[in-house]
């Protein structure tokens, strides 16, 4: 299957999922508005749709480009299942701590000396035991 055709089918699969979610939003809300379809606003809603549909197209295109998808139904199914597939792939890739610090980042120098704080004398008498005896509790 051609990569661009798979991307189109993946895009269509992602768009079908978004259409079903929009339908569910409209049905469950008695006062649904196009101006504020979700609590975050219309812009956030449109961005989420573009990201979801674009991810579906990208995943289907990548699968077709690697020879993993040869049919339209599989490309469409990848578009529908993109969030689940990406979640499973992210769990399959282990995150290891391979980053090592080779030098310390210098701290900025203070322009003014810190203010002197008055010391309270013997604020904690147990902390200042100079008799050499240990407290066996």
N, C-alpha and C positions, 0 to 999 in steps of 0.2 A: 504494500500500500504506500502511496505517495505521502511524504511527511506533511505537506500542506493539506491534503485531504483529511489525514488523521487529525490535524489541528482543528480543522473545521468541524469534524464530528465531535471532538472533545469539547469545543466551544459550545456546540449545540447541546451536548449532555449537561454541561455546567449551567447553561441558560435554562434548561428544563427544570433543574433542581431549584434555581432561583425563582422561576415562575411559580413553582409549587409552594415555596416558602412565602412568596408575596400573597398568593391566594389564601394561605393559612392566616397571615397577618390581617388581611382584610376581613376574613370571616370571623375571627375571634374578637376584633375590636368594634364596639358599637359606634365609635366616633373616629374612624380611621381617616387620616388626612394625607394627601400627597405631599403637603408641605413638611410634614413631620411623620414619616412612616415608621421610624424607630425613635426611641428617646434621644439618641445622639444627633438626630437631624437628617435632612435629606442628603446633604453632601456625604456624610459618613455612610449612609445607606448605598448611595451610588458607587462610592469607592469600594465598598465591600463586594458589590456585584461585579465590578470590573476586575477586581483581584481574583475572585472565585472563578469567573468565567475564563480569565486569562490563564490561571493555573491549570484549569481543565484542558485548555488548548495546548499549553506547554507540555504537560505530562503525556498527553496522547501523541503529540509530535515527537517527543523524546523516545517514547516506546516504539513508535513506527520507524523512527530513524535508526534504532538499534536492532530492528528486525523482530521485536517481541510482539508486535501487533500486525496482523495481516488482514483483518477484516474490519468493516465499518462498525459492526455491533460492539466489537472489543474496544475500538476507539471511543465510541459513544459511552460505553460503560466506564471507561477510565475517566471521561469527563464528568460523569455522575459521581463516581467514587473518589475523586481527587483528594478531598480532605482526609479520608480514611487511609488512602494509599500513602500520602505524604506523612501522616502520623505514624504509620507502621514502619516506613522507611527511616524516619528519624529515630525510632526506638531501636532499630536494627543496627544503626551506626553508633558504636560506643564513643562516648565523650571521655577522652583521657586528658590528664593534666600533663601535657608535653611542653607547655610553655615554661621556660625558666628565665629568671631575672638575672641578667648578667651584670648590671650596674644599678646603683641606687639613684633614684631621682633626687636631685638636691632640693632641699627645702628653702623657701625664700627667707632671706634674713629679715629680722625684725628691725623696724625703723626706730622704735622706742623701746626702752627697757621695760620689762614687766613691772607693774606697780608692786610695791612692798606690801605684803600681807602681814598683819600682826600675828605673832605666834601666841597661842593660848598655852599658858604654862600648865603642864601636867593635866591635860585634858583627858587623857586615858592613862590612869595610874598603872594598869596592868601591862601596858605596852612598854613602860619604862622601869622594869624591874632590874636593878643593878646589884642585887644581893648575891647573885650567882645561883640562887635556888631555882629549880624548875617547878612548874605547876603541873602536877600529875593529876589530870582530870579523867 
